[in-house]
Amino acid sequence: MKTFSCQCGSTLHFANSKCVSCSLLLGFIPDDQQLSAFTKNRNGQLQSSSNGLLYRQCKNYSQYDVCNWMVPIQDSHELCVSCRLTEVIPNLSDPNNIKLWFRMEQGKRRLLYTLLKLNLPIINRTTDPISGLGFAFLQNQVEDEYGNELTVKNYVSTGHSAGLITINLDEADSASRIQMREMMEERYRTLVGHFRHESGHYFWDRLIKNSPHQDGFRALFGDERLDYANAMSQYYQDGPANNWQNVWISAYASMHPWEDWAETWAHYLHMVDTLETANDFQFSVSGNMVANPLVNTDDYSQTYTASSFTHLFNDWCRLTAVLNALNRSMGMDDAYPFVISITALDKLRFIHEIITDDNSEIGA
């Protein structure tokens, strides 16, 4: 993700809502993919310094301060395009949930930023009840059964079903998420990682299911008609395949072709977003400048697609080697604790081609 600039010249970051230098209100304009400063005109309306147009704050910005996206003045919606996707919010009678909700929305907005950069379709379920995207942020229900001993009554599973992505609110609590990461013996578990993974399930339905790409998917990832419930039961009972490092990008990816796709999709989003960040800071490794893979282009030829992925992956290998070395110098775990096998690389390339092909159709 890139940084932005205020009209005063100060550097702005994606999550900022106020410039620390000039104190102007900030807001993200999704149509322009731009974080802009705002001033009030003589009518008291908010005018963007980046494009001169008029906006108002999303209701969740002005009322709860959990959002920093803007709504065009002519738009009748109270919520921004991001907040309209959230169909279920946490119970706000618990003050702590506002903080967790903020983290949820922040993770979701980071996902949406990358999807917008990749020109992938983002349509809410009100506009398109069949193919639309939605989010529900739900909390485990607990009950007091034995004095003060709280037990989980209904556990919320993070997942995707028919366009609705459900995220357990505990994933926004760092202590709970780390505890789950250790219990599941995972080396990498983040909130934005959950959003990226579950969006992979959504976009499998949009880009692969019943499409010309389905045969290519099955050749690489396997047949998704494999019984999912049985595969999940077997995975949690026996663990991943012994040779999973040679075939899959993560242990969890070995569970079922759908999970393989979602894990690989999430890794692709990790890659392009991190590489854009490195490029924005003019990062170079051994004299090689890291390129920005999220630059739009009109050239979607087969040659461009192949060369752009090779460049992307080479940059990724160089960058993650440095990131991991820096983390080790600080006594921290690897920032990217994965080794990409040839088979996993082919799957990443397939996703790159699918997204590029989808962009080609959009531009046609």
TILO-254968 format. One record per residue (C-alpha): residue number from 1; x, y, z. Coordinates in nm, 2 decimals. Layout:
REM residues N
REC   num       c1       c2       c3
REC   NUM        X        Y        Z
...
This chain:
REM residues 364
REC   num       c1       c2       c3
REC     1     0.00     0.00     0.00
REC     2     0.13     0.34    -0.09
REC     3     0.15     0.66     0.12
REC     4    -0.03     0.98     0.03
REC     5     0.04     1.35     0.06
REC     6    -0.16     1.63     0.23
REC     7    -0.21     1.97     0.07
REC     8     0.05     2.10     0.32
REC     9     0.30     1.85     0.19
REC    10     0.30     1.61     0.48
REC    11     0.31     1.23     0.43
REC    12    -0.03     1.06     0.50
REC    13    -0.10     0.70     0.57
REC    14    -0.41     0.50     0.46
REC    15    -0.56     0.49     0.81
REC    16    -0.52     0.86     0.89
REC    17    -0.82     1.07     0.96
REC    18    -0.64     1.39     1.05
REC    19    -0.32     1.55     0.93
REC    20    -0.08     1.58     1.23
REC    21     0.09     1.88     1.07
REC    22    -0.20     2.11     0.96
REC    23    -0.49     1.94     1.14
REC    24    -0.71     1.92     0.84
REC    25    -0.97     1.64     0.82
REC    26    -0.86     1.35     0.60
REC    27    -1.08     1.11     0.41
REC    28    -1.03     0.83     0.15
REC    29    -1.20     0.87    -0.18
REC    30    -1.25     0.52    -0.32
REC    31    -1.33     0.63    -0.68
REC    32    -1.00     0.80    -0.70
REC    33    -0.81     0.56    -0.46
REC    34    -0.68     0.87    -0.29
REC    35    -0.65     0.99     0.07
REC    36    -0.73     1.36     0.06
REC    37    -0.74     1.66     0.29
REC    38    -1.07     1.84     0.32
REC    39    -1.17     2.20     0.39
REC    40    -1.51     2.35     0.43
REC    41    -1.65     2.58     0.16
REC    42    -1.86     2.88     0.23
REC    43    -2.17     2.66     0.26
REC    44    -2.00     2.44     0.52
REC    45    -1.96     2.15     0.28
REC    46    -1.64     1.94     0.27
REC    47    -1.43     2.00    -0.04
REC    48    -1.15     1.77    -0.14
REC    49    -0.81     1.92    -0.20
REC    50    -0.72     1.64    -0.44
REC    51    -1.00     1.68    -0.69
REC    52    -1.21     1.98    -0.58
REC    53    -1.53     1.78    -0.54
REC    54    -1.77     1.79    -0.25
REC    55    -1.81     1.50     0.00
REC    56    -1.94     1.42     0.34
REC    57    -1.81     1.18     0.60
REC    58    -1.94     0.82     0.62
REC    59    -2.19     0.79     0.91
REC    60    -1.95     0.54     1.07
REC    61    -1.68     0.81     1.04
REC    62    -1.87     1.10     1.19
REC    63    -2.06     0.90     1.45
REC    64    -1.83     0.62     1.56
REC    65    -1.49     0.71     1.42
REC    66    -1.44     0.35     1.29
REC    67    -1.41     0.46     0.92
REC    68    -1.22     0.73     0.73
REC    69    -1.39     0.69     0.39
REC    70    -1.60     0.96     0.22
REC    71    -1.93     0.97     0.04
REC    72    -1.99     1.20    -0.27
REC    73    -2.22     1.48    -0.18
REC    74    -2.47     1.37    -0.44
REC    75    -2.48     1.02    -0.31
REC    76    -2.80     0.95    -0.10
REC    77    -2.63     0.68     0.11
REC    78    -2.53     0.76     0.47
REC    79    -2.25     0.50     0.46
REC    80    -1.95     0.48     0.23
REC    81    -1.91     0.19    -0.02
REC    82    -1.69     0.00     0.23
REC    83    -1.93     0.03     0.53
REC    84    -2.23    -0.07     0.31
REC    85    -2.07    -0.41     0.27
REC    86    -2.09    -0.47     0.65
REC    87    -2.42    -0.64     0.71
REC    88    -2.37    -0.73     1.08
REC    89    -2.17    -0.52     1.32
REC    90    -2.07    -0.61     1.68
REC    91    -2.29    -0.55     1.98
REC    92    -2.20    -0.19     2.06
REC    93    -2.34    -0.21     2.42
REC    94    -2.00    -0.35     2.50
REC    95    -1.76    -0.05     2.48
REC    96    -1.46    -0.27     2.40
REC    97    -1.64    -0.39     2.08
REC    98    -1.61    -0.04     1.92
REC    99    -1.23    -0.08     1.93
REC   100    -1.26    -0.43     1.79
REC   101    -1.51    -0.31     1.52
REC   102    -1.26    -0.04     1.42
REC   103    -0.99    -0.30     1.37
REC   104    -1.23    -0.52     1.17
REC   105    -1.33    -0.23     0.94
REC   106    -0.96    -0.13     0.90
REC   107    -0.87    -0.48     0.79
REC   108    -1.16    -0.49     0.55
REC   109    -1.06    -0.15     0.40
REC   110    -0.71    -0.27     0.34
REC   111    -0.86    -0.57     0.15
REC   112    -1.09    -0.34    -0.05
REC   113    -0.80    -0.11    -0.14
REC   114    -0.61    -0.40    -0.30
REC   115    -0.92    -0.53    -0.48
REC   116    -0.99    -0.18    -0.62
REC   117    -0.63    -0.16    -0.74
REC   118    -0.67    -0.49    -0.91
REC   119    -0.99    -0.38    -1.08
REC   120    -1.18    -0.66    -0.92
REC   121    -1.56    -0.62    -0.89
REC   122    -1.69    -0.50    -0.55
REC   123    -2.07    -0.51    -0.54
REC   124    -2.28    -0.52    -0.22
REC   125    -2.56    -0.77    -0.16
REC   126    -2.83    -0.51    -0.17
REC   127    -2.74    -0.42    -0.52
REC   128    -2.68    -0.78    -0.63
REC   129    -2.84    -1.03    -0.39
REC   130    -2.70    -1.33    -0.59
REC   131    -2.34    -1.23    -0.66
REC   132    -2.28    -0.94    -0.41
REC   133    -2.02    -0.93    -0.13
REC   134    -2.10    -0.88     0.23
REC   135    -1.94    -0.90     0.58
REC   136    -2.07    -1.01     0.92
REC   137    -1.86    -0.94     1.23
REC   138    -1.99    -1.18     1.49
REC   139    -1.90    -1.27     1.85
REC   140    -1.90    -1.60     2.04
REC   141    -2.20    -1.62     2.27
REC   142    -2.11    -1.72     2.63
REC   143    -2.32    -1.81     2.93
REC   144    -2.26    -1.83     3.30
REC   145    -2.32    -2.19     3.39
REC   146    -2.13    -2.24     3.71
REC   147    -2.10    -1.93     3.92
REC   148    -1.86    -1.70     3.74
REC   149    -1.73    -1.96     3.50
REC   150    -1.82    -1.85     3.14
REC   151    -1.85    -2.11     2.87
REC   152    -1.89    -2.07     2.50
REC   153    -2.25    -2.14     2.40
REC   154    -2.23    -2.06     2.03
REC   155    -1.89    -2.05     1.86
REC   156    -1.86    -1.83     1.55
REC   157    -1.66    -1.98     1.26
REC   158    -1.48    -1.75     1.03
REC   159    -1.58    -1.84     0.68
REC   160    -1.76    -1.76     0.36
REC   161    -2.10    -1.87     0.23
REC   162    -2.29    -1.74    -0.08
REC   163    -2.11    -1.40    -0.08
REC   164    -2.12    -1.34     0.30
REC   165    -1.79    -1.34     0.48
REC   166    -1.81    -1.39     0.85
REC   167    -1.52    -1.30     1.08
REC   168    -1.51    -1.40     1.45
REC   169    -1.47    -1.08     1.65
REC   170    -1.20    -1.25     1.86
REC   171    -0.97    -1.23     1.55
REC   172    -0.96    -0.85     1.61
REC   173    -0.83    -0.91     1.97
REC   174    -0.45    -0.96     1.95
REC   175    -0.43    -1.18     2.25
REC   176    -0.71    -1.41     2.14
REC   177    -0.57    -1.43     1.79
REC   178    -0.22    -1.52     1.90
REC   179    -0.36    -1.78     2.14
REC   180    -0.55    -1.94     1.85
REC   181    -0.24    -1.92     1.63
REC   182    -0.04    -2.11     1.89
REC   183    -0.31    -2.37     1.94
REC   184    -0.35    -2.43     1.57
REC   185     0.03    -2.44     1.53
REC   186     0.03    -2.17     1.27
REC   187     0.33    -1.95     1.20
REC   188     0.12    -1.67     1.04
REC   189    -0.22    -1.56     1.15
REC   190    -0.34    -1.19     1.10
REC   191    -0.67    -1.01     1.07
REC   192    -0.60    -0.88     0.72
REC   193    -0.49    -1.24     0.63
REC   194    -0.84    -1.36     0.72
REC   195    -1.00    -1.10     0.50
REC   196    -0.78    -1.19     0.21
REC   197    -0.83    -1.56     0.25
REC   198    -1.21    -1.54     0.27
REC   199    -1.22    -1.31    -0.02
REC   200    -1.05    -1.58    -0.21
REC   201    -1.36    -1.81    -0.16
REC   202    -1.58    -1.53    -0.28
REC   203    -1.38    -1.46    -0.59
REC   204    -1.36    -1.83    -0.67
REC   205    -1.73    -1.82    -0.72
REC   206    -1.70    -1.50    -0.93
REC   207    -1.40    -1.59    -1.14
REC   208    -1.37    -1.97    -1.16
REC   209    -1.70    -2.14    -1.10
REC   210    -1.87    -2.24    -1.42
REC   211    -1.61    -2.04    -1.62
REC   212    -1.36    -2.14    -1.89
REC   213    -1.10    -2.13    -1.62
REC   214    -1.25    -2.42    -1.42
REC   215    -1.06    -2.70    -1.60
REC   216    -0.73    -2.51    -1.55
REC   217    -0.81    -2.47    -1.18
REC   218    -0.88    -2.84    -1.14
REC   219    -0.55    -2.93    -1.32
REC   220    -0.35    -2.73    -1.07
REC   221    -0.56    -2.73    -0.74
REC   222    -0.76    -3.05    -0.77
REC   223    -1.13    -3.13    -0.81
REC   224    -1.33    -2.90    -0.58
REC   225    -1.62    -3.15    -0.60
REC   226    -1.42    -3.36    -0.34
REC   227    -1.64    -3.39    -0.02
REC   228    -1.55    -3.08     0.18
REC   229    -1.68    -3.19     0.52
REC   230    -1.50    -3.52     0.49
REC   231    -1.17    -3.34     0.39
REC   232    -1.20    -3.10     0.68
REC   233    -1.26    -3.38     0.93
REC   234    -0.96    -3.58     0.79
REC   235    -0.74    -3.27     0.81
REC   236    -0.82    -3.19     1.17
REC   237    -0.79    -3.56     1.27
REC   238    -0.47    -3.65     1.08
REC   239    -0.31    -3.31     1.00
REC   240    -0.17    -3.21     0.66
REC   241    -0.01    -3.44     0.41
REC   242     0.35    -3.53     0.49
REC   243     0.48    -3.36     0.17
REC   244     0.26    -3.05     0.19
REC   245     0.56    -2.82     0.15
REC   246     0.63    -2.96    -0.19
REC   247     0.27    -2.90    -0.32
REC   248     0.09    -2.64    -0.12
REC   249     0.17    -2.29    -0.01
REC   250     0.06    -2.37     0.35
REC   251    -0.04    -2.67     0.56
REC   252    -0.40    -2.55     0.56
REC   253    -0.40    -2.53     0.18
REC   254    -0.36    -2.91     0.17
REC   255    -0.71    -2.96     0.32
REC   256    -0.92    -2.91     0.01
REC   257    -0.88    -2.75    -0.34
REC   258    -1.10    -2.46    -0.22
REC   259    -0.87    -2.39     0.07
REC   260    -0.57    -2.43    -0.16
REC   261    -0.71    -2.16    -0.38
REC   262    -0.81    -1.93    -0.09
REC   263    -0.46    -1.96     0.07
REC   264    -0.29    -1.90    -0.26
REC   265    -0.52    -1.61    -0.34
REC   266    -0.44    -1.45     0.00
REC   267    -0.07    -1.49    -0.06
REC   268    -0.10    -1.32    -0.39
REC   269    -0.27    -1.02    -0.22
REC   270     0.00    -1.02     0.05
REC   271     0.26    -1.00    -0.23
REC   272     0.12    -0.72    -0.44
REC   273     0.02    -0.50    -0.14
REC   274     0.37    -0.54     0.02
REC   275     0.55    -0.49    -0.30
REC   276     0.35    -0.17    -0.36
REC   277     0.45    -0.05    -0.02
REC   278     0.82    -0.13    -0.09
REC   279     0.81     0.06    -0.42
REC   280     0.64     0.36    -0.26
REC   281     0.94     0.38    -0.02
REC   282     1.18     0.34    -0.32
REC   283     1.31     0.01    -0.18
REC   284     1.58    -0.16    -0.37
REC   285     1.76    -0.49    -0.31
REC   286     2.12    -0.53    -0.44
REC   287     2.06    -0.24    -0.68
REC   288     1.72    -0.38    -0.81
REC   289     1.44    -0.14    -0.75
REC   290     1.12    -0.31    -0.63
REC   291     0.85    -0.25    -0.89
REC   292     0.49    -0.16    -0.81
REC   293     0.26    -0.45    -0.93
REC   294    -0.05    -0.25    -0.88
REC   295     0.00     0.00    -1.16
REC   296    -0.28    -0.02    -1.41
REC   297    -0.18    -0.08    -1.77
REC   298    -0.36    -0.11    -2.10
REC   299    -0.13    -0.39    -2.21
REC   300    -0.28    -0.72    -2.11
REC   301    -0.11    -0.94    -2.37
REC   302     0.01    -1.29    -2.29
REC   303     0.37    -1.17    -2.31
REC   304     0.30    -0.89    -2.06
REC   305     0.12    -1.12    -1.82
REC   306     0.41    -1.37    -1.81
REC   307     0.69    -1.11    -1.78
REC   308     0.50    -0.91    -1.51
REC   309     0.46    -1.22    -1.29
REC   310     0.82    -1.32    -1.33
REC   311     0.92    -0.97    -1.23
REC   312     0.67    -0.97    -0.94
REC   313     0.80    -1.30    -0.80
REC   314     1.16    -1.21    -0.84
REC   315     1.10    -0.89    -0.64
REC   316     0.91    -1.09    -0.38
REC   317     1.19    -1.33    -0.32
REC   318     1.45    -1.06    -0.28
REC   319     1.22    -0.85    -0.06
REC   320     1.11    -1.13     0.17
REC   321     1.47    -1.24     0.22
REC   322     1.55    -0.90     0.35
REC   323     1.24    -0.87     0.56
REC   324     1.31    -1.20     0.73
REC   325     1.67    -1.11     0.79
REC   326     1.57    -0.78     0.95
REC   327     1.32    -0.95     1.17
REC   328     1.58    -1.21     1.29
REC   329     1.81    -0.92     1.37
REC   330     1.54    -0.78     1.60
REC   331     1.48    -1.12     1.76
REC   332     1.14    -1.16     1.60
REC   333     0.97    -1.43     1.40
REC   334     1.01    -1.43     1.02
REC   335     0.78    -1.17     0.85
REC   336     0.71    -1.43     0.58
REC   337     0.75    -1.78     0.71
REC   338     0.68    -1.96     0.39
REC   339     0.88    -2.14     0.11
REC   340     0.71    -2.13    -0.23
REC   341     0.75    -2.46    -0.41
REC   342     0.74    -2.49    -0.79
REC   343     0.38    -2.62    -0.77
REC   344     0.27    -2.34    -0.54
REC   345     0.44    -2.10    -0.78
REC   346     0.24    -2.23    -1.07
REC   347    -0.08    -2.17    -0.87
REC   348     0.02    -1.81    -0.79
REC   349     0.09    -1.76    -1.16
REC   350    -0.25    -1.90    -1.24
REC   351    -0.41    -1.65    -1.01
REC   352    -0.21    -1.36    -1.16
REC   353    -0.33    -1.47    -1.51
REC   354    -0.69    -1.50    -1.39
REC   355    -0.68    -1.14    -1.25
REC   356    -0.51    -1.01    -1.56
REC   357    -0.75    -1.18    -1.78
REC   358    -1.04    -1.04    -1.58
REC   359    -0.90    -0.69    -1.62
REC   360    -0.86    -0.75    -1.99
REC   361    -1.23    -0.83    -2.02
REC   362    -1.32    -0.52    -1.81
REC   363    -1.11    -0.30    -2.04
REC   364    -1.26    -0.45    -2.36
